[in-house]
Amino acid sequence: MRRREGFELSAVRAVASTNEDGRGVVRLAGWPDTVDRLAQLLEARSDGDGGAA
């Protein structure tokens, strides 16, 4: 399935995890170009404090 953001959703998956401090994180797994694009989109939407807007 292709979305307007320009990547295949089936080419990436989100994996719930924790960082070394025990805070919840979501790690992206998939093709490097797709993961980079999705990470850029998520960073653009974040509140700048480590959480989603």
mmCIF entry with sequence, helices, sheets and N, C-alpha, C, O atoms, coordinates in Angstrom:
data_MODEL
# 
_entry.id   MODEL 
# 
_entity.id                         1 
_entity.type                       polymer 
_entity.pdbx_number_of_molecules   1 
# 
_entity_poly.entity_id                      1 
_entity_poly.type                           'polypeptide(L)' 
_entity_poly.nstd_linkage                   no 
_entity_poly.nstd_monomer                   no 
_entity_poly.pdbx_seq_one_letter_code       MRRREGFELSAVRAVASTNEDGRGVVRLAGWPDTVDRLAQLLEARSDGDGGAA 
_entity_poly.pdbx_seq_one_letter_code_can   MRRREGFELSAVRAVASTNEDGRGVVRLAGWPDTVDRLAQLLEARSDGDGGAA 
_entity_poly.pdbx_strand_id                 A 
# 
loop_
_entity_poly_seq.entity_id 
_entity_poly_seq.num 
_entity_poly_seq.mon_id 
_entity_poly_seq.hetero 
1 1  MET n 
1 2  ARG n 
1 3  ARG n 
1 4  ARG n 
1 5  GLU n 
1 6  GLY n 
1 7  PHE n 
1 8  GLU n 
1 9  LEU n 
1 10 SER n 
1 11 ALA n 
1 12 VAL n 
1 13 ARG n 
1 14 ALA n 
1 15 VAL n 
1 16 ALA n 
1 17 SER n 
1 18 THR n 
1 19 ASN n 
1 20 GLU n 
1 21 ASP n 
1 22 GLY n 
1 23 ARG n 
1 24 GLY n 
1 25 VAL n 
1 26 VAL n 
1 27 ARG n 
1 28 LEU n 
1 29 ALA n 
1 30 GLY n 
1 31 TRP n 
1 32 PRO n 
1 33 ASP n 
1 34 THR n 
1 35 VAL n 
1 36 ASP n 
1 37 ARG n 
1 38 LEU n 
1 39 ALA n 
1 40 GLN n 
1 41 LEU n 
1 42 LEU n 
1 43 GLU n 
1 44 ALA n 
1 45 ARG n 
1 46 SER n 
1 47 ASP n 
1 48 GLY n 
1 49 ASP n 
1 50 GLY n 
1 51 GLY n 
1 52 ALA n 
1 53 ALA n 
# 
_struct_asym.id          A 
_struct_asym.entity_id   1 
# 
loop_
_struct_conf.conf_type_id 
_struct_conf.id 
_struct_conf.pdbx_PDB_helix_id 
_struct_conf.beg_label_comp_id 
_struct_conf.beg_label_asym_id 
_struct_conf.beg_label_seq_id 
_struct_conf.pdbx_beg_PDB_ins_code 
_struct_conf.end_label_comp_id 
_struct_conf.end_label_asym_id 
_struct_conf.end_label_seq_id 
_struct_conf.pdbx_end_PDB_ins_code 
_struct_conf.beg_auth_comp_id 
_struct_conf.beg_auth_asym_id 
_struct_conf.beg_auth_seq_id 
_struct_conf.end_auth_comp_id 
_struct_conf.end_auth_asym_id 
_struct_conf.end_auth_seq_id 
_struct_conf.pdbx_PDB_helix_class 
_struct_conf.details 
_struct_conf.pdbx_PDB_helix_length 
HELX_P HELX_P1 AA1 LEU A 9  ? ALA A 11 ? LEU A 9  ALA A 11 5 ? 3  
HELX_P HELX_P2 AA2 PRO A 32 ? ARG A 45 ? PRO A 32 ARG A 45 1 ? 14 
# 
_struct_conf_type.id          HELX_P 
_struct_conf_type.criteria    ? 
_struct_conf_type.reference   ? 
# 
_struct_sheet.id               AA1 
_struct_sheet.type             ? 
_struct_sheet.number_strands   2 
_struct_sheet.details          ? 
# 
_struct_sheet_order.sheet_id     AA1 
_struct_sheet_order.range_id_1   1 
_struct_sheet_order.range_id_2   2 
_struct_sheet_order.offset       ? 
_struct_sheet_order.sense        anti-parallel 
# 
loop_
_struct_sheet_range.sheet_id 
_struct_sheet_range.id 
_struct_sheet_range.beg_label_comp_id 
_struct_sheet_range.beg_label_asym_id 
_struct_sheet_range.beg_label_seq_id 
_struct_sheet_range.pdbx_beg_PDB_ins_code 
_struct_sheet_range.end_label_comp_id 
_struct_sheet_range.end_label_asym_id 
_struct_sheet_range.end_label_seq_id 
_struct_sheet_range.pdbx_end_PDB_ins_code 
_struct_sheet_range.beg_auth_comp_id 
_struct_sheet_range.beg_auth_asym_id 
_struct_sheet_range.beg_auth_seq_id 
_struct_sheet_range.end_auth_comp_id 
_struct_sheet_range.end_auth_asym_id 
_struct_sheet_range.end_auth_seq_id 
AA1 1 VAL A 12 ? THR A 18 ? VAL A 12 THR A 18 
AA1 2 GLY A 24 ? GLY A 30 ? GLY A 24 GLY A 30 
# 
loop_
_atom_site.group_PDB 
_atom_site.id 
_atom_site.type_symbol 
_atom_site.label_atom_id 
_atom_site.label_alt_id 
_atom_site.label_comp_id 
_atom_site.label_asym_id 
_atom_site.label_entity_id 
_atom_site.label_seq_id 
_atom_site.pdbx_PDB_ins_code 
_atom_site.Cartn_x 
_atom_site.Cartn_y 
_atom_site.Cartn_z 
_atom_site.occupancy 
_atom_site.B_iso_or_equiv 
_atom_site.pdbx_formal_charge 
_atom_site.auth_seq_id 
_atom_site.auth_comp_id 
_atom_site.auth_asym_id 
_atom_site.auth_atom_id 
_atom_site.pdbx_PDB_model_num 
ATOM 1   N N  . MET A 1 1  ? 0.839  -1.178 0.000  1.00 0.00 ? 1  MET A N  1 
ATOM 2   C CA . MET A 1 1  ? 0.000  0.000  0.000  1.00 0.00 ? 1  MET A CA 1 
ATOM 3   C C  . MET A 1 1  ? 0.888  1.248  0.000  1.00 0.00 ? 1  MET A C  1 
ATOM 4   O O  . MET A 1 1  ? 1.724  1.416  0.888  1.00 0.00 ? 1  MET A O  1 
ATOM 5   N N  . ARG A 1 2  ? 0.713  2.091  -0.963 1.00 0.00 ? 2  ARG A N  1 
ATOM 6   C CA . ARG A 1 2  ? 1.498  3.321  -1.061 1.00 0.00 ? 2  ARG A CA 1 
ATOM 7   C C  . ARG A 1 2  ? 0.683  4.472  -0.496 1.00 0.00 ? 2  ARG A C  1 
ATOM 8   O O  . ARG A 1 2  ? -0.507 4.604  -0.782 1.00 0.00 ? 2  ARG A O  1 
ATOM 9   N N  . ARG A 1 3  ? 1.318  5.285  0.291  1.00 0.00 ? 3  ARG A N  1 
ATOM 10  C CA . ARG A 1 3  ? 0.675  6.456  0.874  1.00 0.00 ? 3  ARG A CA 1 
ATOM 11  C C  . ARG A 1 3  ? 1.190  7.702  0.178  1.00 0.00 ? 3  ARG A C  1 
ATOM 12  O O  . ARG A 1 3  ? 2.181  7.646  -0.549 1.00 0.00 ? 3  ARG A O  1 
ATOM 13  N N  . ARG A 1 4  ? 0.529  8.813  0.393  1.00 0.00 ? 4  ARG A N  1 
ATOM 14  C CA . ARG A 1 4  ? 0.929  10.065 -0.250 1.00 0.00 ? 4  ARG A CA 1 
ATOM 15  C C  . ARG A 1 4  ? 2.315  10.534 0.185  1.00 0.00 ? 4  ARG A C  1 
ATOM 16  O O  . ARG A 1 4  ? 2.928  11.350 -0.504 1.00 0.00 ? 4  ARG A O  1 
ATOM 17  N N  . GLU A 1 5  ? 2.827  10.029 1.330  1.00 0.00 ? 5  GLU A N  1 
ATOM 18  C CA . GLU A 1 5  ? 4.153  10.411 1.802  1.00 0.00 ? 5  GLU A CA 1 
ATOM 19  C C  . GLU A 1 5  ? 5.262  9.812  0.942  1.00 0.00 ? 5  GLU A C  1 
ATOM 20  O O  . GLU A 1 5  ? 6.419  10.215 1.062  1.00 0.00 ? 5  GLU A O  1 
ATOM 21  N N  . GLY A 1 6  ? 4.929  8.865  0.086  1.00 0.00 ? 6  GLY A N  1 
ATOM 22  C CA . GLY A 1 6  ? 5.880  8.374  -0.889 1.00 0.00 ? 6  GLY A CA 1 
ATOM 23  C C  . GLY A 1 6  ? 6.641  7.124  -0.519 1.00 0.00 ? 6  GLY A C  1 
ATOM 24  O O  . GLY A 1 6  ? 7.742  6.915  -1.028 1.00 0.00 ? 6  GLY A O  1 
ATOM 25  N N  . PHE A 1 7  ? 6.101  6.280  0.349  1.00 0.00 ? 7  PHE A N  1 
ATOM 26  C CA . PHE A 1 7  ? 6.775  5.019  0.628  1.00 0.00 ? 7  PHE A CA 1 
ATOM 27  C C  . PHE A 1 7  ? 5.752  3.912  0.839  1.00 0.00 ? 7  PHE A C  1 
ATOM 28  O O  . PHE A 1 7  ? 4.585  4.168  1.138  1.00 0.00 ? 7  PHE A O  1 
ATOM 29  N N  . GLU A 1 8  ? 6.211  2.694  0.680  1.00 0.00 ? 8  GLU A N  1 
ATOM 30  C CA . GLU A 1 8  ? 5.361  1.527  0.872  1.00 0.00 ? 8  GLU A CA 1 
ATOM 31  C C  . GLU A 1 8  ? 5.281  1.206  2.360  1.00 0.00 ? 8  GLU A C  1 
ATOM 32  O O  . GLU A 1 8  ? 6.306  1.019  3.016  1.00 0.00 ? 8  GLU A O  1 
ATOM 33  N N  . LEU A 1 9  ? 4.071  1.145  2.885  1.00 0.00 ? 9  LEU A N  1 
ATOM 34  C CA . LEU A 1 9  ? 3.917  0.825  4.306  1.00 0.00 ? 9  LEU A CA 1 
ATOM 35  C C  . LEU A 1 9  ? 4.421  -0.575 4.627  1.00 0.00 ? 9  LEU A C  1 
ATOM 36  O O  . LEU A 1 9  ? 4.868  -0.829 5.746  1.00 0.00 ? 9  LEU A O  1 
ATOM 37  N N  . SER A 1 10 ? 4.354  -1.477 3.668  1.00 0.00 ? 10 SER A N  1 
ATOM 38  C CA . SER A 1 10 ? 4.822  -2.840 3.906  1.00 0.00 ? 10 SER A CA 1 
ATOM 39  C C  . SER A 1 10 ? 6.350  -2.925 3.966  1.00 0.00 ? 10 SER A C  1 
ATOM 40  O O  . SER A 1 10 ? 6.891  -3.970 4.327  1.00 0.00 ? 10 SER A O  1 
ATOM 41  N N  . ALA A 1 11 ? 7.051  -1.844 3.618  1.00 0.00 ? 11 ALA A N  1 
ATOM 42  C CA . ALA A 1 11 ? 8.517  -1.850 3.605  1.00 0.00 ? 11 ALA A CA 1 
ATOM 43  C C  . ALA A 1 11 ? 9.113  -1.413 4.939  1.00 0.00 ? 11 ALA A C  1 
ATOM 44  O O  . ALA A 1 11 ? 10.333 -1.332 5.076  1.00 0.00 ? 11 ALA A O  1 
ATOM 45  N N  . VAL A 1 12 ? 8.255  -1.130 5.925  1.00 0.00 ? 12 VAL A N  1 
ATOM 46  C CA . VAL A 1 12 ? 8.749  -0.676 7.220  1.00 0.00 ? 12 VAL A CA 1 
ATOM 47  C C  . VAL A 1 12 ? 7.856  -1.241 8.318  1.00 0.00 ? 12 VAL A C  1 
ATOM 48  O O  . VAL A 1 12 ? 6.661  -1.454 8.111  1.00 0.00 ? 12 VAL A O  1 
ATOM 49  N N  . ARG A 1 13 ? 8.445  -1.483 9.487  1.00 0.00 ? 13 ARG A N  1 
ATOM 50  C CA . ARG A 1 13 ? 7.643  -1.905 10.626 1.00 0.00 ? 13 ARG A CA 1 
ATOM 51  C C  . ARG A 1 13 ? 8.159  -1.211 11.874 1.00 0.00 ? 13 ARG A C  1 
ATOM 52  O O  . ARG A 1 13 ? 9.334  -0.855 11.961 1.00 0.00 ? 13 ARG A O  1 
ATOM 53  N N  . ALA A 1 14 ? 7.283  -1.027 12.821 1.00 0.00 ? 14 ALA A N  1 
ATOM 54  C CA . ALA A 1 14 ? 7.630  -0.392 14.082 1.00 0.00 ? 14 ALA A CA 1 
ATOM 55  C C  . ALA A 1 14 ? 7.786  -1.479 15.143 1.00 0.00 ? 14 ALA A C  1 
ATOM 56  O O  . ALA A 1 14 ? 6.974  -2.400 15.227 1.00 0.00 ? 14 ALA A O  1 
ATOM 57  N N  . VAL A 1 15 ? 8.842  -1.358 15.951 1.00 0.00 ? 15 VAL A N  1 
ATOM 58  C CA . VAL A 1 15 ? 9.123  -2.336 16.992 1.00 0.00 ? 15 VAL A CA 1 
ATOM 59  C C  . VAL A 1 15 ? 9.208  -1.604 18.325 1.00 0.00 ? 15 VAL A C  1 
ATOM 60  O O  . VAL A 1 15 ? 10.088 -0.765 18.519 1.00 0.00 ? 15 VAL A O  1 
ATOM 61  N N  . ALA A 1 16 ? 8.291  -1.919 19.247 1.00 0.00 ? 16 ALA A N  1 
ATOM 62  C CA . ALA A 1 16 ? 8.301  -1.290 20.566 1.00 0.00 ? 16 ALA A CA 1 
ATOM 63  C C  . ALA A 1 16 ? 9.491  -1.797 21.367 1.00 0.00 ? 16 ALA A C  1 
ATOM 64  O O  . ALA A 1 16 ? 9.822  -2.982 21.327 1.00 0.00 ? 16 ALA A O  1 
ATOM 65  N N  . SER A 1 17 ? 10.132 -0.883 22.098 1.00 0.00 ? 17 SER A N  1 
ATOM 66  C CA . SER A 1 17 ? 11.309 -1.227 22.877 1.00 0.00 ? 17 SER A CA 1 
ATOM 67  C C  . SER A 1 17 ? 11.463 -0.202 23.991 1.00 0.00 ? 17 SER A C  1 
ATOM 68  O O  . SER A 1 17 ? 10.601 0.657  24.173 1.00 0.00 ? 17 SER A O  1 
ATOM 69  N N  . THR A 1 18 ? 12.552 -0.292 24.730 1.00 0.00 ? 18 THR A N  1 
ATOM 70  C CA . THR A 1 18 ? 12.899 0.715  25.736 1.00 0.00 ? 18 THR A CA 1 
ATOM 71  C C  . THR A 1 18 ? 14.357 1.109  25.527 1.00 0.00 ? 18 THR A C  1 
ATOM 72  O O  . THR A 1 18 ? 15.157 0.335  25.002 1.00 0.00 ? 18 THR A O  1 
ATOM 73  N N  . ASN A 1 19 ? 14.686 2.338  25.952 1.00 0.00 ? 19 ASN A N  1 
ATOM 74  C CA . ASN A 1 19 ? 16.077 2.759  25.873 1.00 0.00 ? 19 ASN A CA 1 
ATOM 75  C C  . ASN A 1 19 ? 16.783 2.393  27.175 1.00 0.00 ? 19 ASN A C  1 
ATOM 76  O O  . ASN A 1 19 ? 16.191 1.741  28.036 1.00 0.00 ? 19 ASN A O  1 
ATOM 77  N N  . GLU A 1 20 ? 18.027 2.801  27.326 1.00 0.00 ? 20 GLU A N  1 
ATOM 78  C CA . GLU A 1 20 ? 18.814 2.432  28.504 1.00 0.00 ? 20 GLU A CA 1 
ATOM 79  C C  . GLU A 1 20 ? 18.264 3.027  29.800 1.00 0.00 ? 20 GLU A C  1 
ATOM 80  O O  . GLU A 1 20 ? 18.578 2.535  30.884 1.00 0.00 ? 20 GLU A O  1 
ATOM 81  N N  . ASP A 1 21 ? 17.454 4.071  29.704 1.00 0.00 ? 21 ASP A N  1 
ATOM 82  C CA . ASP A 1 21 ? 16.821 4.676  30.881 1.00 0.00 ? 21 ASP A CA 1 
ATOM 83  C C  . ASP A 1 21 ? 15.478 4.044  31.206 1.00 0.00 ? 21 ASP A C  1 
ATOM 84  O O  . ASP A 1 21 ? 14.854 4.410  32.202 1.00 0.00 ? 21 ASP A O  1 
ATOM 85  N N  . GLY A 1 22 ? 15.024 3.114  30.398 1.00 0.00 ? 22 GLY A N  1 
ATOM 86  C CA . GLY A 1 22 ? 13.749 2.471  30.619 1.00 0.00 ? 22 GLY A CA 1 
ATOM 87  C C  . GLY A 1 22 ? 12.563 3.177  29.980 1.00 0.00 ? 22 GLY A C  1 
ATOM 88  O O  . GLY A 1 22 ? 11.424 2.738  30.133 1.00 0.00 ? 22 GLY A O  1 
ATOM 89  N N  . ARG A 1 23 ? 12.822 4.270  29.263 1.00 0.00 ? 23 ARG A N  1 
ATOM 90  C CA . ARG A 1 23 ? 11.742 4.984  28.573 1.00 0.00 ? 23 ARG A CA 1 
ATOM 91  C C  . ARG A 1 23 ? 11.333 4.210  27.327 1.00 0.00 ? 23 ARG A C  1 
ATOM 92  O O  . ARG A 1 23 ? 12.158 3.580  26.665 1.00 0.00 ? 23 ARG A O  1 
ATOM 93  N N  . GLY A 1 24 ? 10.046 4.272  27.024 1.00 0.00 ? 24 GLY A N  1 
ATOM 94  C CA . GLY A 1 24 ? 9.543  3.598  25.836 1.00 0.00 ? 24 GLY A CA 1 
ATOM 95  C C  . GLY A 1 24 ? 10.005 4.278  24.560 1.00 0.00 ? 24 GLY A C  1 
ATOM 96  O O  . GLY A 1 24 ? 10.006 5.505  24.468 1.00 0.00 ? 24 GLY A O  1 
ATOM 97  N N  . VAL A 1 25 ? 10.389 3.495  23.597 1.00 0.00 ? 25 VAL A N  1 
ATOM 98  C CA . VAL A 1 25 ? 10.772 3.990  22.279 1.00 0.00 ? 25 VAL A CA 1 
ATOM 99  C C  . VAL A 1 25 ? 10.180 3.065  21.221 1.00 0.00 ? 25 VAL A C  1 
ATOM 100 O O  . VAL A 1 25 ? 9.825  1.920  21.500 1.00 0.00 ? 25 VAL A O  1 
ATOM 101 N N  . VAL A 1 26 ? 10.084 3.582  20.021 1.00 0.00 ? 26 VAL A N  1 
ATOM 102 C CA . VAL A 1 26 ? 9.668  2.768  18.886 1.00 0.00 ? 26 VAL A CA 1 
ATOM 103 C C  . VAL A 1 26 ? 10.817 2.773  17.896 1.00 0.00 ? 26 VAL A C  1 
ATOM 104 O O  . VAL A 1 26 ? 11.218 3.823  17.394 1.00 0.00 ? 26 VAL A O  1 
ATOM 105 N N  . ARG A 1 27 ? 11.332 1.608  17.626 1.00 0.00 ? 27 ARG A N  1 
ATOM 106 C CA . ARG A 1 27 ? 12.422 1.475  16.659 1.00 0.00 ? 27 ARG A CA 1 
ATOM 107 C C  . ARG A 1 27 ? 11.825 1.103  15.312 1.00 0.00 ? 27 ARG A C  1 
ATOM 108 O O  . ARG A 1 27 ? 10.894 0.303  15.223 1.00 0.00 ? 27 ARG A O  1 
ATOM 109 N N  . LEU A 1 28 ? 12.384 1.701  14.266 1.00 0.00 ? 28 LEU A N  1 
ATOM 110 C CA . LEU A 1 28 ? 11.910 1.433  12.913 1.00 0.00 ? 28 LEU A CA 1 
ATOM 111 C C  . LEU A 1 28 ? 12.799 0.390  12.263 1.00 0.00 ? 28 LEU A C  1 
ATOM 112 O O  . LEU A 1 28 ? 14.025 0.466  12.346 1.00 0.00 ? 28 LEU A O  1 
ATOM 113 N N  . ALA A 1 29 ? 12.181 -0.577 11.621 1.00 0.00 ? 29 ALA A N  1 
ATOM 114 C CA . ALA A 1 29 ? 12.918 -1.612 10.907 1.00 0.00 ? 29 ALA A CA 1 
ATOM 115 C C  . ALA A 1 29 ? 12.394 -1.674 9.485  1.00 0.00 ? 29 ALA A C  1 
ATOM 116 O O  . ALA A 1 29 ? 11.185 -1.631 9.256  1.00 0.00 ? 29 ALA A O  1 
ATOM 117 N N  . GLY A 1 30 ? 13.300 -1.774 8.541  1.00 0.00 ? 30 GLY A N  1 
ATOM 118 C CA . GLY A 1 30 ? 12.889 -1.871 7.145  1.00 0.00 ? 30 GLY A CA 1 
ATOM 119 C C  . GLY A 1 30 ? 14.000 -1.415 6.221  1.00 0.00 ? 30 GLY A C  1 
ATOM 120 O O  . GLY A 1 30 ? 15.162 -1.319 6.614  1.00 0.00 ? 30 GLY A O  1 
ATOM 121 N N  . TRP A 1 31 ? 13.617 -1.136 4.977  1.00 0.00 ? 31 TRP A N  1 
ATOM 122 C CA . TRP A 1 31 ? 14.583 -0.662 3.993  1.00 0.00 ? 31 TRP A CA 1 
ATOM 123 C C  . TRP A 1 31 ? 15.117 0.707  4.429  1.00 0.00 ? 31 TRP A C  1 
ATOM 124 O O  . TRP A 1 31 ? 14.334 1.562  4.842  1.00 0.00 ? 31 TRP A O  1 
ATOM 125 N N  . PRO A 1 32 ? 16.420 0.927  4.348  1.00 0.00 ? 32 PRO A N  1 
ATOM 126 C CA . PRO A 1 32 ? 17.017 2.184  4.844  1.00 0.00 ? 32 PRO A CA 1 
ATOM 127 C C  . PRO A 1 32 ? 16.366 3.453  4.297  1.00 0.00 ? 32 PRO A C  1 
ATOM 128 O O  . PRO A 1 32 ? 16.094 4.373  5.068  1.00 0.00 ? 32 PRO A O  1 
ATOM 129 N N  . ASP A 1 33 ? 16.111 3.528  3.004  1.00 0.00 ? 33 ASP A N  1 
ATOM 130 C CA . ASP A 1 33 ? 15.504 4.734  2.440  1.00 0.00 ? 33 ASP A CA 1 
ATOM 131 C C  . ASP A 1 33 ? 14.104 4.970  3.002  1.00 0.00 ? 33 ASP A C  1 
ATOM 132 O O  . ASP A 1 33 ? 13.723 6.107  3.282  1.00 0.00 ? 33 ASP A O  1 
ATOM 133 N N  . THR A 1 34 ? 13.353 3.903  3.164  1.00 0.00 ? 34 THR A N  1 
ATOM 134 C CA . THR A 1 34 ? 12.000 4.019  3.692  1.00 0.00 ? 34 THR A CA 1 
ATOM 135 C C  . THR A 1 34 ? 12.023 4.437  5.152  1.00 0.00 ? 34 THR A C  1 
ATOM 136 O O  . THR A 1 34 ? 11.262 5.314  5.561  1.00 0.00 ? 34 THR A O  1 
ATOM 137 N N  . VAL A 1 35 ? 12.889 3.816  5.938  1.00 0.00 ? 35 VAL A N  1 
ATOM 138 C CA . VAL A 1 35 ? 13.000 4.155  7.361  1.00 0.00 ? 35 VAL A CA 1 
ATOM 139 C C  . VAL A 1 35 ? 13.453 5.602  7.525  1.00 0.00 ? 35 VAL A C  1 
ATOM 140 O O  . VAL A 1 35 ? 12.928 6.319  8.377  1.00 0.00 ? 35 VAL A O  1 
ATOM 141 N N  . ASP A 1 36 ? 14.417 6.039  6.724  1.00 0.00 ? 36 ASP A N  1 
ATOM 142 C CA . ASP A 1 36 ? 14.882 7.433  6.795  1.00 0.00 ? 36 ASP A CA 1 
ATOM 143 C C  . ASP A 1 36 ? 13.750 8.402  6.483  1.00 0.00 ? 36 ASP A C  1 
ATOM 144 O O  . ASP A 1 36 ? 13.592 9.411  7.172  1.00 0.00 ? 36 ASP A O  1 
ATOM 145 N N  . ARG A 1 37 ? 12.964 8.109  5.458  1.00 0.00 ? 37 ARG A N  1 
ATOM 146 C CA . ARG A 1 37 ? 11.847 8.987  5.078  1.00 0.00 ? 37 ARG A CA 1 
ATOM 147 C C  . ARG A 1 37 ? 10.809 9.049  6.194  1.00 0.00 ? 37 ARG A C  1 
ATOM 148 O O  . ARG A 1 37 ? 10.341 10.134 6.540  1.00 0.00 ? 37 ARG A O  1 
ATOM 149 N N  . LEU A 1 38 ? 10.448 7.910  6.757  1.00 0.00 ? 38 LEU A N  1 
ATOM 150 C CA . LEU A 1 38 ? 9.470  7.888  7.837  1.00 0.00 ? 38 LEU A CA 1 
ATOM 151 C C  . LEU A 1 38 ? 10.013 8.600  9.077  1.00 0.00 ? 38 LEU A C  1 
ATOM 152 O O  . LEU A 1 38 ? 9.268  9.322  9.740  1.00 0.00 ? 38 LEU A O  1 
ATOM 153 N N  . ALA A 1 39 ? 11.277 8.414  9.399  1.00 0.00 ? 39 ALA A N  1 
ATOM 154 C CA . ALA A 1 39 ? 11.878 9.107  10.539 1.00 0.00 ? 39 ALA A CA 1 
ATOM 155 C C  . ALA A 1 39 ? 11.833 10.618 10.342 1.00 0.00 ? 39 ALA A C  1 
ATOM 156 O O  . ALA A 1 39 ? 11.558 11.350 11.292 1.00 0.00 ? 39 ALA A O  1 
ATOM 157 N N  . GLN A 1 40 ? 12.095 11.095 9.142  1.00 0.00 ? 40 GLN A N  1 
ATOM 158 C CA . GLN A 1 40 ? 12.008 12.530 8.857  1.00 0.00 ? 40 GLN A CA 1 
ATOM 159 C C  . GLN A 1 40 ? 10.589 13.049 9.061  1.00 0.00 ? 40 GLN A C  1 
ATOM 160 O O  . GLN A 1 40 ? 10.393 14.120 9.634  1.00 0.00 ? 40 GLN A O  1 
ATOM 161 N N  . LEU A 1 41 ? 9.607  12.294 8.594  1.00 0.00 ? 41 LEU A N  1 
ATOM 162 C CA . LEU A 1 41 ? 8.212  12.703 8.770  1.00 0.00 ? 41 LEU A CA 1 
ATOM 163 C C  . LEU A 1 41 ? 7.830  12.750 10.243 1.00 0.00 ? 41 LEU A C  1 
ATOM 164 O O  . LEU A 1 41 ? 7.146  13.677 10.676 1.00 0.00 ? 41 LEU A O  1 
ATOM 165 N N  . LEU A 1 42 ? 8.266  11.760 11.017 1.00 0.00 ? 42 LEU A N  1 
ATOM 166 C CA . LEU A 1 42 ? 7.951  11.720 12.438 1.00 0.00 ? 42 LEU A CA 1 
ATOM 167 C C  . LEU A 1 42 ? 8.651  12.848 13.200 1.00 0.00 ? 42 LEU A C  1 
ATOM 168 O O  . LEU A 1 42 ? 8.057  13.463 14.086 1.00 0.00 ? 42 LEU A O  1 
ATOM 169 N N  . GLU A 1 43 ? 9.897  13.114 12.862 1.00 0.00 ? 43 GLU A N  1 
ATOM 170 C CA . GLU A 1 43 ? 10.626 14.206 13.516 1.00 0.00 ? 43 GLU A CA 1 
ATOM 171 C C  . GLU A 1 43 ? 9.970  15.554 13.223 1.00 0.00 ? 43 GLU A C  1 
ATOM 172 O O  . GLU A 1 43 ? 9.916  16.422 14.094 1.00 0.00 ? 43 GLU A O  1 
ATOM 173 N N  . ALA A 1 44 ? 9.482  15.728 12.020 1.00 0.00 ? 44 ALA A N  1 
ATOM 174 C CA . ALA A 1 44 ? 8.822  16.984 11.646 1.00 0.00 ? 44 ALA A CA 1 
ATOM 175 C C  . ALA A 1 44 ? 7.541  17.189 12.449 1.00 0.00 ? 44 ALA A C  1 
ATOM 176 O O  . ALA A 1 44 ? 7.130  18.326 12.680 1.00 0.00 ? 44 ALA A O  1 
ATOM 177 N N  . ARG A 1 45 ? 6.905  16.091 12.876 1.00 0.00 ? 45 ARG A N  1 
ATOM 178 C CA . ARG A 1 45 ? 5.649  16.176 13.636 1.00 0.00 ? 45 ARG A CA 1 
ATOM 179 C C  . ARG A 1 45 ? 5.844  16.137 15.139 1.00 0.00 ? 45 ARG A C  1 
ATOM 180 O O  . ARG A 1 45 ? 4.889  16.361 15.883 1.00 0.00 ? 45 ARG A O  1 
ATOM 181 N N  . SER A 1 46 ? 7.057  15.857 15.610 1.00 0.00 ? 46 SER A N  1 
ATOM 182 C CA . SER A 1 46 ? 7.278  15.752 17.055 1.00 0.00 ? 46 SER A CA 1 
ATOM 183 C C  . SER A 1 46 ? 7.281  17.106 17.712 1.00 0.00 ? 46 SER A C  1 
ATOM 184 O O  . SER A 1 46 ? 7.427  18.129 17.042 1.00 0.00 ? 46 SER A O  1 
ATOM 185 N N  . ASP A 1 47 ? 7.119  17.121 19.025 1.00 0.00 ? 47 ASP A N  1 
ATOM 186 C CA . ASP A 1 47 ? 7.085  18.372 19.769 1.00 0.00 ? 47 ASP A CA 1 
ATOM 187 C C  . ASP A 1 47 ? 8.477  18.847 20.190 1.00 0.00 ? 47 ASP A C  1 
ATOM 188 O O  . ASP A 1 47 ? 8.603  19.874 20.856 1.00 0.00 ? 47 ASP A O  1 
ATOM 189 N N  . GLY A 1 48 ? 9.515  18.114 19.809 1.00 0.00 ? 48 GLY A N  1 
ATOM 190 C CA . GLY A 1 48 ? 10.877 18.503 20.133 1.00 0.00 ? 48 GLY A CA 1 
ATOM 191 C C  . GLY A 1 48 ? 11.308 18.110 21.537 1.00 0.00 ? 48 GLY A C  1 
ATOM 192 O O  . GLY A 1 48 ? 12.420 18.438 21.951 1.00 0.00 ? 48 GLY A O  1 
ATOM 193 N N  . ASP A 1 49 ? 10.448 17.412 22.281 1.00 0.00 ? 49 ASP A N  1 
ATOM 194 C CA . ASP A 1 49 ? 10.768 17.010 23.658 1.00 0.00 ? 49 ASP A CA 1 
ATOM 195 C C  . ASP A 1 49 ? 10.758 15.497 23.802 1.00 0.00 ? 49 ASP A C  1 
ATOM 196 O O  . ASP A 1 49 ? 10.529 14.968 24.890 1.00 0.00 ? 49 ASP A O  1 
ATOM 197 N N  . GLY A 1 50 ? 11.006 14.811 22.704 1.00 0.00 ? 50 GLY A N  1 
ATOM 198 C CA . GLY A 1 50 ? 11.074 13.369 22.766 1.00 0.00 ? 50 GLY A CA 1 
ATOM 199 C C  . GLY A 1 50 ? 9.725  12.666 22.680 1.00 0.00 ? 50 GLY A C  1 
ATOM 200 O O  . GLY A 1 50 ? 9.653  11.447 22.838 1.00 0.00 ? 50 GLY A O  1 
ATOM 201 N N  . GLY A 1 51 ? 8.667  13.412 22.434 1.00 0.00 ? 51 GLY A N  1 
ATOM 202 C CA . GLY A 1 51 ? 7.338  12.815 22.355 1.00 0.00 ? 51 GLY A CA 1 
ATOM 203 C C  . GLY A 1 51 ? 6.611  13.281 21.116 1.00 0.00 ? 51 GLY A C  1 
ATOM 204 O O  . GLY A 1 51 ? 7.026  14.232 20.454 1.00 0.00 ? 51 GLY A O  1 
ATOM 205 N N  . ALA A 1 52 ? 5.549  12.617 20.817 1.00 0.00 ? 52 ALA A N  1 
ATOM 206 C CA . ALA A 1 52 ? 4.763  12.978 19.637 1.00 0.00 ? 52 ALA A CA 1 
ATOM 207 C C  . ALA A 1 52 ? 3.877  14.171 19.935 1.00 0.00 ? 52 ALA A C  1 
ATOM 208 O O  . ALA A 1 52 ? 3.443  14.382 21.067 1.00 0.00 ? 52 ALA A O  1 
ATOM 209 N N  . ALA A 1 53 ? 3.621  14.943 18.895 1.00 0.00 ? 53 ALA A N  1 
ATOM 210 C CA . ALA A 1 53 ? 2.752  16.120 19.034 1.00 0.00 ? 53 ALA A CA 1 
ATOM 211 C C  . ALA A 1 53 ? 1.308  15.710 19.096 1.00 0.00 ? 53 ALA A C  1 
ATOM 212 O O  . ALA A 1 53 ? 0.429  16.564 19.213 1.00 0.00 ? 53 ALA A O  1 
# 
